[in-house]
Amino acid sequence: MTDHQRTEPSKAADDRMSLTSFLDYQRATLAMKCQGLNADQLKRRAVPTSSLTLLGLVRHASEVETSWFRLVLNQEQLKPRWPAVDGVYGEFLVSDADVDESFTYWREACERSRAVTDSFESLDDTVAFRDETISLRYVLTHMIEEYARHNGHADLLREAIDGAVGE
């Protein structure tokens, strides 16, 4: 896994730059929470009351990126990379997961998401998906919320693994 530097979003950017910058900041935060850990640590269920792992969060982020940007916005026909098993999202089942492959897939999903975003002229552009109208603005905002929530989980997991805390 390579190092990821976070870039603070501009405090004076337009809406599109603000949303895409905050999303990239959240993506970089997830990478930072995983940085420097070995495969066993990334797969560790570090909080006794939860089955979450850092690697599971990375794989989940991959699926969410792919779902919202490629399936919804780009209208591609896709199947989950890690199908559910007995009602559990497959991305969270990490005991046999390949760490490098998982991070590569996540990085590629983020790049594809950026490309889809760039293909939309306006944040207000919409697509029809399952009887709903969904804008690029909604997807970017939702993705920021998704990452921010899971980065809170990642922060707790990382602290339980090796004591690292903070942003």
C-alpha positions as CSV (number, residue, x, y, z in Angstrom):
1,M,0.0,0.0,0.0
2,T,1.3,3.4,-0.8
3,D,1.2,6.6,1.3
4,H,-1.7,8.9,0.7
5,Q,-1.4,12.6,1.4
6,R,-4.6,14.5,2.2
7,T,-5.2,17.8,0.6
8,E,-7.3,20.2,2.6
9,P,-10.3,21.4,0.5
10,S,-10.4,25.0,-0.4
11,K,-12.5,27.3,1.8
12,A,-13.5,29.4,-1.2
13,A,-14.1,26.9,-4.0
14,D,-17.2,26.6,-6.0
15,D,-19.8,23.9,-5.3
16,R,-18.3,21.3,-7.6
17,M,-14.8,21.7,-6.5
18,S,-15.9,21.7,-2.8
19,L,-17.8,18.5,-3.2
20,T,-15.1,16.6,-5.2
21,S,-12.3,17.9,-2.9
22,F,-14.1,16.9,0.3
23,L,-14.8,13.4,-1.2
24,D,-11.1,13.0,-2.1
25,Y,-10.2,14.2,1.4
26,Q,-12.4,11.5,2.9
27,R,-11.0,8.9,0.5
28,A,-7.5,9.9,1.6
29,T,-8.5,9.7,5.3
30,L,-9.6,6.0,4.8
31,A,-6.2,5.3,3.2
32,M,-4.4,7.1,6.0
33,K,-6.3,5.0,8.7
34,C,-5.0,1.8,7.0
35,Q,-1.4,3.1,6.3
36,G,1.4,1.2,8.0
37,L,-0.6,-1.9,9.0
38,N,0.0,-5.4,8.0
39,A,-2.5,-7.8,6.5
40,D,-3.4,-9.4,9.9
41,Q,-4.0,-6.0,11.4
42,L,-6.2,-4.8,8.4
43,K,-8.3,-8.0,8.8
44,R,-8.6,-7.8,12.6
45,R,-12.0,-7.4,14.2
46,A,-10.5,-5.0,16.7
47,V,-13.7,-3.8,18.4
48,P,-15.2,-6.8,20.3
49,T,-18.8,-5.7,19.7
50,S,-18.4,-5.3,15.9
51,S,-17.4,-7.5,13.0
52,L,-16.0,-4.5,11.1
53,T,-12.4,-4.5,9.9
54,L,-10.4,-1.9,8.2
55,L,-10.0,-4.1,5.1
56,G,-13.7,-4.7,5.1
57,L,-14.3,-0.9,5.1
58,V,-11.9,-0.5,2.2
59,R,-13.7,-3.2,0.2
60,H,-17.1,-1.7,1.2
61,A,-15.9,1.7,-0.1
62,S,-15.0,0.0,-3.4
63,E,-18.5,-1.5,-3.8
64,V,-20.2,1.8,-2.8
65,E,-18.0,3.8,-5.3
66,T,-18.9,1.3,-8.0
67,S,-22.6,1.2,-7.2
68,W,-23.2,4.9,-7.1
69,F,-20.9,6.1,-9.9
70,R,-21.0,3.2,-12.3
71,L,-24.3,1.5,-11.7
72,V,-26.4,4.5,-10.9
73,L,-24.8,7.5,-12.6
74,N,-23.2,5.7,-15.6
75,Q,-26.1,3.2,-15.9
76,E,-23.7,0.2,-16.3
77,Q,-24.9,-3.3,-15.7
78,L,-22.7,-4.6,-12.8
79,K,-22.6,-7.4,-10.3
80,P,-21.0,-7.1,-6.9
81,R,-17.3,-8.0,-6.8
82,W,-17.8,-9.7,-3.5
83,P,-21.3,-11.2,-3.5
84,A,-23.2,-11.6,-0.2
85,V,-22.9,-14.8,1.7
86,D,-25.7,-15.8,4.0
87,G,-27.1,-12.3,4.1
88,V,-23.7,-10.7,4.9
89,Y,-22.2,-8.3,2.4
90,G,-19.3,-10.2,0.8
91,E,-16.9,-7.2,1.0
92,F,-16.9,-7.5,4.8
93,L,-15.8,-11.2,4.7
94,V,-12.0,-10.7,4.7
95,S,-10.4,-13.7,6.3
96,D,-9.2,-15.0,2.9
97,A,-9.0,-11.6,1.2
98,D,-6.0,-10.4,-0.7
99,V,-5.0,-7.1,0.8
100,D,-3.1,-5.8,-2.3
101,E,-5.9,-6.8,-4.6
102,S,-8.5,-5.1,-2.4
103,F,-6.6,-1.8,-2.2
104,T,-5.9,-1.9,-6.0
105,Y,-9.6,-2.4,-6.7
106,W,-10.6,0.4,-4.4
107,R,-8.1,2.8,-5.9
108,E,-9.3,1.9,-9.4
109,A,-13.0,2.3,-8.3
110,C,-12.1,5.8,-7.1
111,E,-10.5,6.7,-10.4
112,R,-13.5,5.4,-12.3
113,S,-15.7,7.4,-10.1
114,R,-13.7,10.6,-10.8
115,A,-14.0,9.9,-14.5
116,V,-17.8,9.5,-14.2
117,T,-18.0,12.7,-12.3
118,D,-16.0,14.5,-14.9
119,S,-18.4,13.3,-17.6
120,F,-21.2,15.3,-16.1
121,E,-21.4,18.9,-17.1
122,S,-23.3,20.1,-14.0
123,L,-23.9,19.0,-10.4
124,D,-27.6,19.3,-11.3
125,D,-27.5,16.8,-14.1
126,T,-29.7,13.8,-13.3
127,V,-30.2,10.2,-14.2
128,A,-33.3,8.0,-13.8
129,F,-32.6,5.0,-11.6
130,R,-35.2,2.6,-10.2
131,D,-38.1,5.1,-10.5
132,E,-36.0,7.9,-8.9
133,T,-34.3,11.0,-10.2
134,I,-30.7,11.2,-8.9
135,S,-28.4,14.1,-9.4
136,L,-24.6,14.1,-9.4
137,R,-24.8,16.6,-6.5
138,Y,-26.8,14.0,-4.5
139,V,-24.3,11.2,-5.2
140,L,-21.2,13.3,-4.3
141,T,-22.9,14.5,-1.1
142,H,-24.0,11.0,-0.2
143,M,-20.5,9.6,-0.8
144,I,-19.0,12.3,1.5
145,E,-21.4,11.2,4.2
146,E,-20.7,7.5,3.5
147,Y,-16.9,7.9,3.9
148,A,-17.2,10.3,6.9
149,R,-19.4,7.8,8.8
150,H,-17.1,4.8,8.0
151,N,-14.0,6.9,8.7
152,G,-15.3,7.3,12.2
153,H,-15.5,3.5,12.4
154,A,-12.0,3.3,10.9
155,D,-10.7,5.7,13.6
156,L,-12.0,3.4,16.3
157,L,-10.6,0.3,14.7
158,R,-7.2,1.8,14.2
159,E,-7.0,3.0,17.8
160,A,-7.9,-0.5,19.0
161,I,-5.3,-2.1,16.8
162,D,-2.3,0.0,17.6
163,G,-3.3,3.1,19.6
164,A,-3.1,5.5,16.7
165,V,-5.6,8.3,17.0
166,G,-6.7,11.5,15.4
167,E,-7.2,12.6,11.9
